[in-house]
Amino acid sequence: MAGKKEAKKVAGIAAYYKVDGSKVTRLHKVCSRCGKGVFMSEHKNRRTCGKCGLTEFNQ
């Protein structure tokens, strides 16, 4: 259809970071048990680590 824009998907690990010029920020929280490089998945009411199983519930 003409005039309809599609959202650009970002695949892989690049989906966990946002780049603004020369500044890079993390979009997901890093697991406090596993450390750097292990991100927690975002759910509706909680965050979970796929590596160690740590779960944090949102208030």
LINWO-V742384 format. One record per backbone hydrogen bond with DSSP energy under -1.0 kcal/mol. CO is the residue of the C=O (numbers start at 1). NH is the residue of the N-H. If there is no record, write none. Layout:
# LINWO-V742384
co=[CO:CO]
nh=[NH:NH]
This chain:
# LINWO-V742384
co=[1:12:13:14:16:18:20:23:25:29:31:35:38:41:45:46:47:48:49:54:56]
nh=[4:15:16:17:27:25:23:20:18:40:35:38:31:48:58:43:56:41:53:49:47]
